[in-house]
Each structure stands twice: as structure tokens, then as C-alpha cells.
Amino acid sequence: MTDYTKLAPASTDSRDSTLVIREVIPGMVTFSLPFARYSTLPIGGRTTAVNLGDKGLFVYVSHPLTDATKEALKALGGEVKWLVTPDGEHGMNIKAWADAFPNAQPIGVSRFAKEKPDVKWAGLFGAGGETKQYGFEPEITLHQCSAHRNDELMAIHHPSGTLMEGDMIFNLPPTEQYSRSHLPLLFRLLGSGSWMSPGGAIHDRMIGGAVSDHELAKKELAPVFAAKWDRMIPCHGEVIESGGRAAWDMVWGKYKT
């Protein structure tokens, strides 16, 4: 496996000093770094990039684009062809990515038509984007859950059985994401009790409260239940290398038809 930590050039971007670049499997790299919701609650942030061979690079965009990120993407190989936002709350960095990779196709959800009009969207789910073919199929499929208040847009990489998701499931504490920074002791202690990971009372109550239309959620989540996958890469918290499907069923199983 490539050691991506040795590829980052000297950077003037302070975020690179806390960025963790890791090869999950050959051809799949994560970019993890500290992020605090409301500048208070440390939940971490993560982007995932997947090399689809001759097709190019698929990037599930969450974190800010940095020098070290660009260098790692070059090492991963191929042209950046797709930039997918995990949900309606993860669009804060998409403009910088779209500007840096003008030949890539930015894909998001319908609210970005008004919130991010300066991005040349290739498709917006909920506004016709769900009917298009983008070129990463069938290796990767996108699945919208508009029933979730954040309007989620999940991605499944079928060859590796990997689900990438934004706010459908948290898996705190964000140990990897804060491994080059400092996670306050209070949150390390709270995390040790799994209060904000699948099966935790607060986690499951919070996640369950994010769905407004239960019947719509059942319909939208059916393809995710039908797909074969077990690794889960969340934007917030630890990657679940195996057992991701069990964690998913624990939280979302009530919506299985």
C-alpha cells in the first residue's frame, strides 16, 4: 500500500498539520481531520476518494481542499472526475473543489440550486439528477434519503462492499480524525460510553428524530438494504471496517420493508 503521509509537500495550510491520509484498501483513500459542529462539538470530518481505473477518481467531498490532499489525489492516480456532496449540510467546501477540478462533475441535492448557484452542477438529486447516468456506474451507485432532514446522498462502492455516508450514522468519538490534534478529555470520556455511536441511546434518538416521513424513508432506503456491503465510511467518527451492515441495521432496520 502507498504511504500517503510521505507524499504531502511542505504546506502553508495549517489544516495539513492535522490531516490524516489513509489508504483503506488499494485504490480507496480517506482524508480525516478535526471538525467541531457549532465550533463546540468535536465530530470530525472525512472525505473519501476512490480510483475507478480508466474512468477516473470519484470523490465523496466533505473536508477542505488542501495542498496535501491534492498531492495524495495525484498519487492515487487518474483524473478527478466526480465530486459528490454527502448531503445538504456538507456543501461548505464544494466550490473550492469544483474550481480546482473544473473538468469534474459536481453532484449534490436540490437545495444547492439556491444555496450554491456559483457551482456548475452536473446533477442535483431531487431536481432531476437522480435520473442521470454520470459514468461511475455500475461500480458506484448514489442513493438519496430526502426523508432525512439533511437530505442525505449516500454512495455505495460495490466492488469493495463499502457504504459512504454523511449524517445517517455517526461513530464517535472521532479518534482518527483527532489523532494529529487534541480531542478534549470530556469528549473522550463521553465517547468511551458509545453515546454517539450506533446503539447508543442519544445517537439513535437523534438519528431517528431526523426522519420526517417514515414511508418515504422506507422507499428511499430499500436499495441500500438490498445492496451487499459491510464496510461503512462515515463523515463523522471511526470507519467501520467490518460490521457496518450490522450497525446500519441496528439504527435503520425499522425502515426495512
C-alpha positions in Angstrom: 0.0 0.0 0.0 1.1 3.5 -0.7 2.2 5.6 2.3 0.3 8.8 1.5 1.6 10.5 4.7 5.0 10.8 3.0 3.7 12.5 -0.2 2.5 15.7 1.3 4.7 18.7 0.4 5.7 21.4 2.8 2.4 23.3 3.2 1.4 26.7 4.4 -2.1 25.5 5.1 -2.3 24.8 8.9 -5.0 22.2 8.3 -2.5 19.9 6.7 -0.7 19.5 10.0 -3.8 17.7 11.4 -4.9 15.9 8.3 -4.8 12.1 8.4 -4.5 10.5 4.9 -5.1 6.7 4.9 -5.4 4.0 2.3 -8.4 1.9 3.4 -7.8 -0.6 0.6 -5.8 -0.2 -2.6 -7.5 2.5 -4.7 -9.5 3.9 -1.8 -8.2 6.8 0.4 -9.7 8.7 3.3 -8.9 12.3 4.4 -9.7 12.8 8.0 -9.3 15.9 10.2 -10.8 17.7 13.2 -14.1 19.4 12.8 -16.3 20.8 15.6 -20.0 21.3 15.0 -21.1 24.9 16.0 -17.4 25.3 16.8 -18.1 23.3 20.0 -18.9 19.6 19.5 -16.0 17.7 18.0 -17.4 15.2 15.5 -14.5 15.2 12.9 -14.7 15.4 9.1 -13.8 13.0 6.3 -13.6 12.9 2.6 -13.2 9.6 0.6 -11.6 9.2 -2.8 -12.0 6.1 -5.0 -9.9 5.2 -8.0 -12.2 3.7 -10.7 -9.3 2.8 -13.0 -9.7 4.2 -16.6 -12.8 6.0 -15.5 -11.1 8.4 -13.1 -11.4 9.4 -9.5 -14.7 9.6 -7.6 -14.5 11.9 -4.5 -17.1 12.0 -1.7 -16.3 15.6 -0.7 -16.5 16.8 2.9 -13.2 18.4 4.1 -11.5 21.5 2.8 -9.2 21.0 -0.2 -5.5 21.4 0.9 -2.1 21.0 -0.6 -1.6 17.6 1.0 -5.0 16.5 -0.3 -4.1 17.5 -3.9 -0.8 15.6 -3.7 -2.4 12.5 -2.4 -5.0 12.6 -5.2 -2.2 12.8 -7.7 -0.6 9.7 -6.1 -3.9 7.9 -6.2 -3.8 8.2 -9.9 -6.3 9.3 -12.6 -8.2 12.5 -13.1 -10.7 13.7 -10.6 -14.0 13.2 -12.5 -16.8 13.4 -9.9 -17.3 15.5 -6.7 -20.3 14.3 -4.6 -21.6 16.1 -1.6 -22.7 13.7 1.2 -25.8 15.7 2.0 -27.3 19.2 2.1 -25.2 20.1 5.2 -21.8 19.1 3.6 -21.6 21.6 0.8 -19.4 24.2 2.5 -16.2 23.2 0.6 -17.6 22.0 -2.8 -17.0 25.4 -4.5 -13.2 25.2 -3.9 -13.1 21.6 -5.1 -15.1 22.5 -8.2 -12.9 25.4 -9.0 -9.7 23.3 -8.6 -11.1 20.5 -10.8 -13.1 22.3 -13.5 -13.5 19.1 -15.6 -15.1 17.2 -12.7 -18.8 16.7 -12.3 -20.2 18.2 -9.1 -23.3 16.3 -7.8 -25.5 17.3 -4.9 -29.1 17.7 -3.7 -31.7 20.1 -4.9 -31.3 22.8 -2.2 -27.9 23.6 -3.6 -29.5 25.2 -6.7 -30.2 28.2 -4.4 -27.5 27.8 -1.8 -24.6 27.1 -4.2 -25.6 28.8 -7.5 -22.0 29.5 -8.4 -21.2 25.8 -8.8 -21.9 24.3 -12.2 -23.8 21.3 -11.1 -23.8 18.2 -13.2 -26.8 16.9 -11.3 -28.9 17.6 -8.3 -30.8 14.8 -6.7 -34.4 15.8 -6.1 -34.2 18.1 -9.2 -33.7 15.5 -11.9 -30.2 14.5 -11.1 -31.3 11.1 -9.8 -32.4 10.1 -13.4 -29.0 10.7 -14.9 -26.0 8.4 -15.6 -22.7 10.0 -14.6 -20.1 7.4 -15.7 -19.1 5.9 -12.4 -21.9 3.3 -12.6 -22.1 0.4 -12.0 -19.1 0.4 -9.7 -20.7 3.1 -7.6 -24.3 4.0 -7.1 -25.8 7.0 -5.3 -28.8 6.8 -3.0 -30.8 9.8 -1.8 -32.7 9.9 1.5 -34.6 13.1 1.2 -36.8 11.9 4.2 -33.8 12.8 6.3 -33.8 16.5 7.4 -30.3 16.9 5.9 -31.3 15.4 2.6 -28.7 12.6 2.5 -26.8 11.4 -0.6 -25.1 8.1 0.1 -22.6 6.3 -2.1 -22.0 2.5 -2.4 -18.8 1.2 -3.9 -20.0 -2.2 -4.9 -16.7 -4.0 -5.7 -15.4 -3.4 -2.2 -18.7 -3.5 -0.4 -18.3 0.0 1.0 -21.0 2.5 2.1 -20.0 6.1 2.3 -22.4 8.3 4.2 -22.7 11.8 5.8 -25.1 12.1 8.7 -27.0 8.8 8.5 -24.8 7.3 11.2 -22.1 8.8 13.5 -19.5 6.7 15.0 -17.9 8.8 17.7 -15.5 9.5 19.3 -13.6 10.8 16.2 -10.3 9.2 17.3 -8.7 9.0 13.8 -9.9 12.5 12.9 -8.3 14.0 16.0 -5.2 11.7 16.1 -2.9 14.6 15.0 -4.7 17.1 17.1 -6.3 17.3 20.6 -9.7 15.8 21.4 -10.8 17.3 24.8 -10.9 14.8 27.7 -14.6 15.3 28.3 -15.4 14.1 24.8 -13.0 11.2 25.0 -14.8 10.1 28.2 -18.2 10.6 26.7 -17.1 8.7 23.6 -15.9 5.7 25.6 -19.5 5.2 26.6 -20.6 4.9 23.0 -23.3 7.6 23.5 -22.9 8.8 19.9 -22.3 5.6 18.0 -24.7 3.0 16.7 -26.7 1.5 19.5 -26.1 4.5 21.8 -29.3 5.9 23.3 -28.5 9.5 22.4 -27.2 8.6 18.9 -30.2 6.5 17.9 -32.7 9.0 19.4 -31.0 11.9 17.5 -30.8 9.9 14.2 -34.4 8.7 14.5 -35.6 12.2 15.0 -34.0 13.3 11.8 -36.7 11.5 9.6 -39.9 13.4 8.9 -41.6 10.9 6.5 -41.3 7.3 7.6 -42.9 5.8 4.5 -40.7 7.8 2.2 -37.7 6.7 4.2 -38.6 3.1 3.7 -38.9 3.6 -0.1 -35.6 5.5 -0.4 -33.6 3.2 1.8 -34.8 0.0 0.1 -31.9 0.0 -2.4 -29.3 0.4 0.4 -30.8 -2.6 2.3 -30.8 -4.6 -1.0 -27.1 -3.9 -1.8 -24.3 -6.1 -0.5 -21.8 -4.1 1.6 -20.3 -4.3 5.1 -17.6 -1.6 5.4 -19.0 1.8 6.4 -17.1 5.1 6.0 -18.9 7.9 7.8 -18.0 11.6 7.6 -18.1 11.7 11.4 -16.3 9.3 13.6 -14.5 6.0 13.1 -14.5 3.9 9.9 -16.3 0.6 10.5 -14.1 -1.8 8.5 -16.4 -4.8 9.1 -19.8 -5.0 10.8 -21.0 -1.8 9.2 -24.1 -3.6 7.9 -25.0 -4.7 11.4 -24.5 -1.2 12.7 -26.7 0.1 9.9 -29.5 -2.4 10.7 -29.3 -1.5 14.3 -30.1 2.1 13.6 -32.2 1.9 10.4 -33.6 -1.6 10.5 -37.1 -0.4 11.4 -37.3 1.1 7.9 -36.6 -2.2 6.1 -39.6 -3.3 4.1 
